[in-house]
Amino acid sequence: MEADRPPADDLERPPDGGADQASLTPTEAQLLEVLRGQPGRVFSRAELVALVMPDAVVLERMVDVHVMALRRKLAPLGRRIETVRKAGYRYAADAPPPTG
């Protein structure tokens, strides 16, 4: 590897450490846009289904699958998507401290 070239992983990831928007599915990208559009607001699963997948017939728990994928793809920034027990999900304006 050349000294002046970043590793291949760094080329695929934007400088802020988040996921490359191209690597997100359309549903994941729309879900992230909805959550980031109103930081701190708690969205119920039903609201997210209505906003992100309005024409699809899906179980509300499909939102959980998409959120899990988003958290994985966003790496450290994925911690900003918080689960609010018995309520839904919210995007935190400030990332919670790392665990461990």
Contacts in CASP RR format, 6 or more apart in sequence:
PFRMAT RR
TARGET T0000
AUTHOR 0000-0000-0000
METHOD contacts of the structure
MODEL  1
MEADRPPADDLERPPDGGADQASLTPTEAQLLEVLRGQPGRVFSRAELVA
LVMPDAVVLERMVDVHVMALRRKLAPLGRRIETVRKAGYRYAADAPPPTG
1 7 0 8 1.000
12 20 0 8 1.000
12 23 0 8 1.000
13 19 0 8 1.000
13 20 0 8 1.000
13 75 0 8 1.000
14 20 0 8 1.000
16 77 0 8 1.000
17 75 0 8 1.000
17 76 0 8 1.000
17 77 0 8 1.000
18 74 0 8 1.000
18 75 0 8 1.000
18 76 0 8 1.000
18 77 0 8 1.000
19 70 0 8 1.000
19 73 0 8 1.000
19 74 0 8 1.000
19 75 0 8 1.000
19 77 0 8 1.000
21 29 0 8 1.000
23 73 0 8 1.000
24 32 0 8 1.000
24 70 0 8 1.000
24 73 0 8 1.000
25 66 0 8 1.000
25 69 0 8 1.000
27 52 0 8 1.000
27 53 0 8 1.000
27 66 0 8 1.000
28 66 0 8 1.000
28 69 0 8 1.000
28 70 0 8 1.000
28 73 0 8 1.000
30 51 0 8 1.000
30 52 0 8 1.000
31 48 0 8 1.000
31 52 0 8 1.000
31 63 0 8 1.000
31 66 0 8 1.000
31 67 0 8 1.000
31 70 0 8 1.000
32 70 0 8 1.000
32 74 0 8 1.000
32 91 0 8 1.000
34 43 0 8 1.000
34 48 0 8 1.000
34 51 0 8 1.000
34 52 0 8 1.000
35 43 0 8 1.000
35 81 0 8 1.000
35 89 0 8 1.000
35 90 0 8 1.000
35 91 0 8 1.000
36 91 0 8 1.000
37 91 0 8 1.000
38 91 0 8 1.000
39 90 0 8 1.000
39 91 0 8 1.000
39 92 0 8 1.000
39 93 0 8 1.000
40 90 0 8 1.000
40 91 0 8 1.000
40 92 0 8 1.000
40 93 0 8 1.000
41 90 0 8 1.000
42 84 0 8 1.000
42 87 0 8 1.000
42 88 0 8 1.000
42 89 0 8 1.000
42 90 0 8 1.000
43 51 0 8 1.000
43 88 0 8 1.000
43 89 0 8 1.000
43 90 0 8 1.000
44 87 0 8 1.000
44 88 0 8 1.000
45 60 0 8 1.000
45 61 0 8 1.000
45 63 0 8 1.000
45 64 0 8 1.000
45 88 0 8 1.000
45 89 0 8 1.000
46 60 0 8 1.000
48 63 0 8 1.000
48 88 0 8 1.000
48 89 0 8 1.000
49 56 0 8 1.000
49 58 0 8 1.000
49 60 0 8 1.000
49 62 0 8 1.000
49 63 0 8 1.000
52 63 0 8 1.000
52 66 0 8 1.000
53 62 0 8 1.000
63 89 0 8 1.000
67 81 0 8 1.000
67 83 0 8 1.000
67 89 0 8 1.000
70 78 0 8 1.000
70 81 0 8 1.000
71 78 0 8 1.000
71 79 0 8 1.000
71 81 0 8 1.000
74 80 0 8 1.000
74 81 0 8 1.000
76 95 0 8 1.000
76 98 0 8 1.000
77 95 0 8 1.000
79 92 0 8 1.000
79 95 0 8 1.000
79 96 0 8 1.000
79 98 0 8 1.000
80 91 0 8 1.000
80 92 0 8 1.000
80 94 0 8 1.000
80 95 0 8 1.000
80 96 0 8 1.000
81 89 0 8 1.000
81 90 0 8 1.000
81 91 0 8 1.000
81 92 0 8 1.000
82 89 0 8 1.000
82 90 0 8 1.000
82 91 0 8 1.000
82 92 0 8 1.000
82 96 0 8 1.000
83 89 0 8 1.000
84 90 0 8 1.000
END
